[in-house]
Amino acid sequence: MVLSKRYALKLFMSLKYITANVVDRNNGRIVATASTAEHALKTTLECGRSCNAKAAAVVGEVLARRLKVEGLQDGQGRGIHVDINKELQKKGFKNSTKVWAVVNALKDNGVSLIPEDNHDGIS
């Protein structure tokens, strides 16, 4: 079964780390990832005990560059789908600036993001 919404952005946040993955929904494989847990990013950021929105923006920029290298910045013409409301609900109010920092960094670096339709009436 081939899905029309093939690529999806998934965010994972803890107190120490921020990870952003683009997942191929057809086979469940991660096609690009960026995280503050990576040595190259960890040494350049001053996260200390927790990561902030600046670190989240850097994760978004790195993910955008990796998508461009893979030729997937436009999701093979279909875009990369992101359910922002779901990510905000899942991460909680305290992490909302980090979610928006990743999303805006991806957009600013030329990644074609397509917001998912929300069925709960929240805009």
Disulfide bonds with the S-S distance in Angstrom:
none
